[in-house]
Amino acid sequence: MNLTSSAFENNGPIPSRYTCDGEGVSPPLSWGEVPAGTKSFVVYMDDPDIPHFVQEKHGVNEFDHWVVFNIPPSVLSVGEGEEPRGTPGRNTRDGVGYVPPCPPDGEHRYIFSIYALDAELPLQAGSTKAELTAAMKHHRILAQAVLVGRYARR
């Protein structure tokens, strides 16, 4: 399975358009090489490079910027500024939807992850990434892919 964006290359810089310094819209994503038997996709974006004060404030080791699950297997992309068709999960700001990169210190990595699952997950809208990953343990992950973007405020 693969995950790409027409806006930036893997391990490349995320254009400011997709950050708090620009329009703050979500980047376009597409995925392919989907395994047979896929019943749903999970997509999320997180920042593992958050500083200690953010970890303490939110009680997390990474900042979840975007969480969407139960994306139908017929959906193979999401357009710029769009939410994937599926069930929105809760981000670290305690809302749903895309939270643009806005690192308070230096360059951060933003990891977009996709999982192809053998089932839909029995979760409600607004579930956290922790709840999502716990539910995923009870199902088979058929494939997964990541796309890493980097951003530092200028």
N, C-alpha and C positions, 0 to 999 in steps of 0.2 A: 504494500500500500504506500502511496505517496501523498504528500501535502505540500502545496505550493501557493504562492501569491504572485500576481502580476505586478504588485507594488514594490516588492523587495525580494532579494535572493536570500537563501538560507545563510545565516550568520552575517547578513548584511545589515546596513542601517535602515531603520524604519523611517520613511519620509515624515516630516513634521505634520503633514496633512492629517495623519492618523493619530496624533498625539494632542496633549493639552496645549501645545504651542501652536497648533493649527486648528483645523475644523473639528478634530476629535472624533471623526467618523471611523468605523471599523474598516479594516482593509479587506479587499476581495480575497477569497480563499477558494481553492478547488482541490479535489482529491480524486484519486483513481487507483486502478489495480485492486479493486474491491473483491475480497474473497467471496466465494459461493457460500450461501447460508447466512449472509448478513441480514439481520432483522432491524438493526438501528445503529446510528452513529452517536458518539459523544464527542463534543468539541469543547475545549477550554483553553484559556490563555492565562498564564500566571507569570509572575516576576519572582524568581528565587533570590534576587539580590537586594531585597529590601533592608534598610538599615535597622539597627537594634531598636531605636525608639518607635518605629512603625510596628515591629514585632510585638513590643510590649503593649502598645496602644490597642492593637487588634487581637493579640493573643495568638498570632500565627507565625509560621516560618517563611511563608511566601504570600504574596498578594495575588488573589484571584481576580483577574480583570474581566473574565467572560466565561460563563458556564452555560452550556446548552446540551440537552440530552434528548433521547428518543427522536432523533432526526431520522426521517424515513430513509430506507435504503435507496430509494429512487433519487434522492437529493445528493448531488455530487459537487455542489459549489454554493457559495454565498457571495452576493454582490457587495460592492463597496457601500458602506453605510447601512447595510441590511442586517437583520437578525436571521440566523438559520431557521428554517421551518422545523419546529420541534418544541420541546418544553424548556423554558428558561429556568436556569438555576440562579442562586444568589451569589453575587460577587462580594468581595471583602468590604465594600462600602455599604453592605446590607441592602442592596437593591438588585434589580435584574438589568440585564443588558450590558453592553460594552462600556468599560471604563478605559479611557485612553491612557497610554503611557505618560507618566509625568514624574520621572525620577527626581527625588530631592537631592541626590548626591551622585555625581559622576555618571558613567555609563552603566546601564542595566541590560540584562538579557530578558527578552519577553518570549516565552515558550508557548507556541500554539501546538496543542496535542489533539490528535483524532484517534478514536478507537472504533473499530467495527465489532459489534457484539452479536451474539447468537439469539438475542431476545431484546424486547423493550424492558426498561427498568420500571419497577412498581413504585415510583416516586412522584411526589406532588411538585408542581411549579414552586420555585423558590427554595428548593432543596440546596444545601451547600455542597461544595466539592467534596468535603469529607464524607457526607452522606452518600454522595454519588459514587465515590471510589469504594466505599464499604459495600454498596449494592452491587457494584461490578464484580466483586469477589465471588458472588454466587452465580455468575454466568461466565461463559467462555468468551475471552477476547480473541477474535479471529485474526485480527491484524491491528497494527497501530503505526503511527507516523508522527514525526514532529517537524516543526518549522521554527527556527530561532531568528528573531529579529533583535537588533540592538538599538538603543537610543540613549543619548545624553543631551540634556538641555544646554543650549549655547548661551 
